[in-house]
Amino acid sequence: MRRVVAALALAGLAVMLTAAMAAAEMLEALQARIDDRQIAVYVYRPAGAGPFPVLVLSHGSPRDAAGRAELGKGTLAAVARHFTARGVMVAVPIRRGYGAEGGAWAEGYGACERADFHSAGLSSARDIRAAVDAVLSRPDADRRRVVLMGVSAGGWGSIAAASQSVPGLLGVVNFAGGRGSLKAGEVCSLDALVGAAARYGGSSRVPQLWLYSRNDRFFGPEVAGRLHRAFQEAGGRAEFVAAPPSGDDGHRYIRAIEQWRGKVDSFLVAIGFIGRH
């Protein structure tokens, strides 16, 4: 009987802790302004008064408009919660053209045969920078400790943003960053994509961590390797991780938190963003 009572007590405690964590995680949806438009920025925060280091976590870009409309509250929530457990405030901006009320898409790169991936990345970077500014205006945000993290187009936009001046920026974590994937194994204007990576590398000043799964069906090992070499040769600093295959498409490797948490957390410790456990 005592075992049953103890088990029920533990179960009740677990429910209470889960509810308390959920209440602490989601603080509010901020609005960030870009010219005459606004985007939603979902902010997750740990318990306590802060100030907290700030991680801006950027989503990818589905290949079709219907997929882009599905993004919104809850996007990348599991990843955000991994970092709130480490004492980090996480901001997830839903960029222009995404979500139910995203409006016109701002990240187009033009015709495939003459794609402008550099400008497309800078368009994403504008939204990311707007989210940074909105979050850093809060008294519970540590303006000296900012990291950009993103996946796919969000990773590409994070690299682009880091080629400019971002207040308090310590580093970038890029999961499978790139643009122009038409279908598995086919990227349009690959030379233009590589050239854009070099341009970002030429003006990047913070350390970066790039993670690409070996079975990424958007940007496979050959593409990822070329992007990294171009970025490094132009002066950028990025450690490259050839991550193991993940599911049926490694482009979703960011979801495999248990596989990458040690590597990513170590990088964040090394740049002074978070402390050791």
PyMOL commands that set and color helices and strands:
alter all, ss='L'
color gray80, all
select helices_A, chain A and resi 2-25+65-69+77-84+112-114+117-136+153-162+190-203+221-233+250-255+257-270
alter helices_A, ss='H'
color red, helices_A
select strands_A, chain A and resi 26-34+37-44+52-58+89-94+141-151+169-175+181-183+186-187+208-213+238-243
alter strands_A, ss='S'
color yellow, strands_A
deselect
rebuild
show_as cartoon
